[in-house]
């Protein structure tokens, strides 16, 4: 095993206890609350046919909402809260339908002759429920629990974009950084957890069907032990405390900005390579300054902004064009400096967010073609795309085709005939290189542009807005001078070429974002 693979494997294993614990805690909590809601509701609805149909229809509608969409909807519904709460709420709703449906079906499926015999013995309705209906329906109810468990454990991998740690962290980060070992880790452990829980609940189903009380107790105990074994290691720090000499050495190694001793700072980052690297870089800077840093990666654009505005995260790096178009809902082009000034004022006045400054590079949307293909068609600018006479297909990340940048570009240059094809940004560059699409909406600091011999088309009419990378502080973090003072060394310190090289180290050289951030830190401080 080579050193790079070994290092990668060690990092993935080091992350496993926290991610597995987060995934299991999130899944089990959602399932338990789902049981607490579904069972009483199912019991009440079963003898009332009209009501049972209504509640099942409502639960079915919730189930038809895609998991990622339901998770995303929970963020604004909970007032911009990110992390555990929106993920738990969405997964709990997802768990309701199979348990509710099987509870109703199981109770309604009890043989009427058995119920008549129970009435003949003088049992009250409550006694019939607890002594006859529920015991007979229990195998069906447990089967519904089994289905709900598999659904919830699988859907919990989608909790990552709303800031809830789960095994999905492996998958989202691995896809963006082309770290397939990370993707495999996420898939294998999520599938393994689902299979283990499914089989354990299958034994509960057998115990319910065969009236094996001891087996039910044993399996329930095993479930409790499994949950405890996964969660406790992440809650308890077993590492030995540092000695006074070690603490003195750590203090001596800190930079002059060491004004954050003991302060907790939470960094938010979006789900692509550059954001991972920059989040690692800020973590290095703030840790050197003495802060206790927590990271929330793989967040969506609007989730990052809402979390920053509400103080759920303290600092994030975003791009002026994204804020202008997506957050401020502005579609008209503007001068780079005028845009920055207006944006800074708007963010502070409307949300209390402080724009600390520009990092020095721009990561804009740029329409790129494979070099030989562009030369063959005589395409050098966006204006040329409309007159090639070819039916071209443009690929882009799922977000771009709903944004004003694409709409304005399409309408201004007459590109309505282009066929759009949404895909994850991880696969865009390979798709245009291999001819699967003709054009992509590339990120201009991506190292694969040069490596894959792609040509970025010019924008002669200046439709695309500037995308300067900027550091933003939450209202709470802005009141702590040490945060701004520590991060100030990054302002104007990274140019386009340097950022492109850092991205290339991850995307093409298979280095980790932490390694690329370390290289970037050296470039800045040397």
PADO-225986 format. One record per residue (C-alpha): residue in three letters; y, x, z negated. Coordinates in steps of 0.25 Angstrom, whole numbers, plus 2048, in hexadecimal, padded with zeros to 3 digits. Example, Ala and Ser with C-alpha at 12.3 -4.5 7.8 and 13.67 -1.06 7.14 Angstrom:
BEGIN
ala7EE8317E1
ser7FC8377E3
This chain:
BEGIN
unk800800800
unk80D806804
unk8198087FA
unk8217FD801
unk8167F3800
unk8137F77F2
unk8217F57ED
unk8227E87F4
unk8167E37ED
unk81A7E87E0
unk8287E07E1
unk8217D47E5
unk8177D57D9
unk8237D77D0
unk8297CB7D4
unk81D7C27D3
unk81D7BF7C4
unk82B7B97C5
unk8297B17D2
unk81B7AC7CE
unk8217A77C1
unk82D7A17C7
unk82479A7D2
unk81A7957C8
unk8247907BE
unk82C7897C8
unk81F7827CE
unk81977E7C1
unk8267797BB
unk8287707C8
unk81A76B7C8
unk81A7687B9
unk8277607BA
unk82275A7C7
unk8157557BF
unk81E7507B4
unk8267477BE
unk81B7437C7
unk81073F7BD
unk8197347B6
unk81F72F7C2
unk81272E7C9
unk80B7277BE
unk81771D7BD
unk81771B7CC
unk80871A7CF
unk80770B7CB
unk8147077D2
unk8117087E1
unk81F7077E6
unk8257117DC
unk81A71B7DF
unk81D71A7EE
unk82C71C7EB
unk82A7297E3
unk81F72F7EC
unk82972D7F8
unk8347347F0
unk82B73F7EC
unk8267417FA
unk834742800
unk83774D7F6
unk82A7547FA
unk82E753809
unk83B75C806
unk83876A80A
unk8367737FD
unk84177D801
unk84B772804
unk84776B7F7
unk84A7777EF
unk85777A7F6
unk85C76C7F3
unk85976E7E4
unk8647797E3
unk8707707E6
unk86A7647DF
unk86976C7D3
unk8777717D4
unk87577E7DB
unk86A7827D1
unk86178D7D6
unk8547927D1
unk84978B7C9
unk85077D7C8
unk8517797D7
unk84377F7DA
unk83C7787CE
unk84376B7D2
unk83E76C7E0
unk8307707DD
unk82F7657D2
unk83375A7DD
unk8297617E6
unk81E75F7DC
unk8207507D9
unk81A74A7E6
unk80B74E7E5
unk80A74C7D6
unk81173E7D7
unk80973A7E3
unk7FC73E7DD
unk7FF7377D0
unk80272A7D6
unk7F672B7E0
unk7ED72F7D5
unk7F17237CB
unk7F17197D7
unk7E371E7DB
unk7DC71B7CE
unk7D27107D1
unk7D77027CD
unk7C96FF7C7
unk7CB70A7BD
unk7D87057B9
unk7D36F77B8
unk7C86FC7AF
unk7D27037A6
unk7DA6F67A5
unk7CD6EF7A1
unk7CB6F9796
unk7D96F5791
unk7E0702794
unk7EF701794
unk7F77067A1
unk7FB71379A
unk7EC715796
unk7E77127A4
unk7F271C7A9
unk7EE7287A0
unk7DF72579E
unk7DB7207AC
unk7E67227B7
unk7EB7307B4
unk7DD7367B1
unk7D87307BE
unk7E47347C6
unk7E57427C0
unk7DD7497CB
unk7E67447D6
unk7F37477CD
unk7EE7557CB
unk7EC7577DA
unk7FA7537DD
unk7FE75E7D2
unk7F67687DA
unk7FD7647E7
unk80B7657E0
unk8087727DA
unk8047797E8
unk8117727EE
unk81A7777E3
unk8157857E2
unk8167877F1
unk8247817F1
unk8297897E6
unk8297957EF
unk83578E7F5
unk83D78F7E8
unk84279D7EB
unk84F7997F3
unk8547917E8
unk85379C7DE
unk8467997D7
unk83C7A57D6
unk82F7A27DC
unk8247A97E5
unk82D7A47F0
unk8367B07ED
unk82B7B97F3
unk82B7B0800
unk83A7AF802
unk83D7BD800
unk8317C2807
unk8347BA814
unk8437BF814
unk8407CE812
unk8337CD81A
unk82B7D180E
unk81E7CB811
unk8177D0805
unk8217C87FD
unk81E7BB806
unk80F7BD804
unk8117BE7F5
unk8197B17F4
unk80F7AA7FD
unk8037AF7F6
unk8077AD7E7
unk80D79F7EA
unk80079B7F1
unk7F87A17E6
unk80079A7DB
unk7FE78D7E3
unk7EF78F7E5
unk7ED7927D6
unk7F57867D1
unk7EE77D7DB
unk7E07817D6
unk7E47807C8
unk7E97727CA
unk7DD76F7D2
unk7D57727C5
unk7DE7687BE
unk7DA75E7C9
unk7CB7617C7
unk7CD7607B8
unk7D47527B9
unk7CA74D7C3
unk7BE7517BA
unk7C474F7AD
unk7C375D7A9
unk7CD75F79E
unk7CA76D79A
unk7CC7727A9
unk7D976B7A9
unk7DD77279C
unk7D977F7A1
unk7E077E7AF
unk7ED7797A8
unk7EC78579E
unk7EA78E7AA
unk7F67897B1
unk7FF78B7A5
unk7F97997A4
unk7FC79C7B3
unk80A7977B1
unk80D79F7A5
unk8077AC7AA
unk8107AB7B6
unk81D7A77AF
unk81C7B07A2
unk81D7BE7A9
unk82A7BA7B0
unk8307B57A3
unk82D7C179A
unk8327CF79D
unk8267D879A
unk82E7E579E
unk8317EE792
unk83F7EE78D
unk8477FA792
unk84A805789
unk858809784
unk85781578D
unk85480D799
unk85F803797
unk86980F796
unk8648157A3
unk8658077AA
unk8738067A4
unk8778147A9
unk8718117B7
unk87B8057B9
unk8878057C1
unk8958047BD
unk8947F57BF
unk88B7F47B3
unk8927E87AD
unk8877DE7AE
unk87E7E27A2
unk8757D679F
unk87C7CC7A9
unk8727C37B1
unk8767C37C0
unk86E7BA7CA
unk86F7BE7D8
unk86C7B47E3
unk8677B87F1
unk8637B07FE
unk8557B2805
unk8577BD80F
unk8567CC80F
unk8647D080E
unk8667C7802
unk85A7CD7FA
unk8607DB7FC
unk86E7D77F8
unk8687D07EC
unk8607DC7E8
unk86D7E57EA
unk8757DC7E1
unk86A7DC7D7
unk86A7EB7D7
unk8797EC7D5
unk8797E17CA
unk86D7E77C3
unk8747F57C3
unk8807EE7BC
unk8777E97B1
unk8757DB7B5
unk8687D37B3
unk8667CE7C2
unk85E7C27C7
unk85B7BF7D5
unk85A7B27DD
unk8557B57EB
unk8527AC7F7
unk85D7A27F5
unk86379A800
unk87179B804
unk87678E7FD
unk86D7917F1
unk87479E7EF
unk8827987F0
unk87F78D7E6
unk8787967DC
unk88479F7DD
unk88E7947DB
unk88778E7CF
unk88479C7C9
unk87579B7CA
unk8767A97D1
unk8827B37CE
unk8837BB7DB
unk87E7BA7EA
unk8817C07F7
unk8857B6802
unk88C7B7810
unk8997B2814
unk8947AA820
unk88A7A3817
unk89479F80D
unk89E79A818
unk894792820
unk88A78D816
unk89278C808
unk8A078980D
unk89B781819
unk8A5788822
unk8A2789831
unk8AF78F837
unk8AF79F839
unk8B87A7831
unk8BD7B5830
unk8B47BE826
unk8BF7C181C
unk8C57B381C
unk8B77AD81A
unk8B57B680F
unk8C27B3808
unk8C07A480A
unk8B27A4805
unk8B57AC7F9
unk8C07A27F5
unk8B77967F8
unk8AB79B7F0
unk8B379E7E4
unk8BB7917E4
unk8B07887E7
unk8A478F7E0
unk8A979A7D7
unk8A27A47DF
unk8A87B27E0
unk8A77BA7ED
unk8A57C87E8
unk8A77CE7F6
unk8A07D2803
unk8947DC803
unk8997E2810
unk88F7DD81A
unk88E7D0823
unk8807C9825
unk8847BF82F
unk87C7B6838
unk87B7BD846
unk8737B7852
unk8697C2856
unk8607C4862
unk8557CE865
unk85D7D986D
unk8557D987A
unk8557CA87A
unk8647C9878
unk8667D4883
unk85D7CC88D
unk8657BF88B
unk8727C788B
unk8767C187E
unk87F7C9875
unk8877BE86E
unk8857B0869
unk88D7AB875
unk8827B087E
unk8777A8877
unk87C79B87D
unk87C7A088C
unk86F7A788D
unk86879B893
unk85C79E88A
unk857794880
unk85879D874
unk85379B865
unk85B7A0859
unk8547A284C
unk85B7A283F
unk8587A0830
unk85779282B
unk865791826
unk86D796832
unk86B78B83B
unk872781831
unk87E78A82F
unk88B789835
unk88A79783B
unk87F793844
unk885786848
unk89378C84B
unk88C797853
unk88378D85B
unk88F78485E
unk89978F861
unk89079786B
unk88978B870
unk87B78F86B
unk876780869
unk86A783873
unk86478E86A
unk858789863
unk85878C854
unk84C79184C
unk84D79383D
unk84579D836
unk8457A682A
unk84E7B282B
unk8427BB829
unk83D7B8836
unk8497B683F
unk84A7C5843
unk83C7C6847
unk83D7B984F
unk8487BE858
unk8427CB859
unk8357C585E
unk83C7BB867
unk8387AF85F
unk8467AB85F
unk8527B0868
unk85D7B185D
unk85E7B184E
unk8697AF844
unk8677BD83E
unk86E7C3832
unk8777CF837
unk8737D882B
unk8647D782E
unk85D7E4831
unk8537DD83B
unk85F7DB845
unk85F7EA849
unk8507EC846
unk84C7E1850
unk8567E485A
unk85E7D7859
unk86B7D585F
unk8767CD857
unk87E7C5860
unk88D7C585F
unk8957B985B
unk8A27BA864
unk8A87AD85F
unk8A67B1850
unk89F7A584C
unk8967AB841
unk89D7AD834
unk89D7BA82C
unk8927BC822
unk8977C7819
unk88E7C980D
unk8957C5800
unk8927C67F1
unk8947B97EA
unk8957B77DB
unk8927AA7D3
unk89E7A47CB
unk8977A97BE
unk8947B77C4
unk8A27B97C8
unk8A77B87BA
unk89E7C47B6
unk8A67D07BC
unk89A7DA7BB
unk8937D27C6
unk89E7D47D0
unk8A17E27CB
unk8927E67CD
unk8917E07DB
unk89E7E47E0
unk8987F27E5
unk8917EA7F0
unk89E7E47F6
unk8A07EA803
unk8947F4801
unk88A7EF80B
unk88D7EF81A
unk8857E8825
unk87D7F5829
unk8797F781B
unk8747E9818
unk86D7E9825
unk8657F5821
unk8627EF813
unk85C7E381A
unk8547EB824
unk84E7F3819
unk8487E6814
unk8457DE821
unk8407EA829
unk83C7F581F
unk8357EC815
unk83D7F1809
unk8407E77FE
unk84E7E17FC
unk84E7E97EF
unk84C7F67F7
unk8577F2801
unk8607EF7F6
unk85E7FC7EF
unk8618037FD
unk86D7FB7FE
unk8727FE7F0
unk87180D7F3
unk87980B800
unk8848047F9
unk88580D7ED
unk88381B7F3
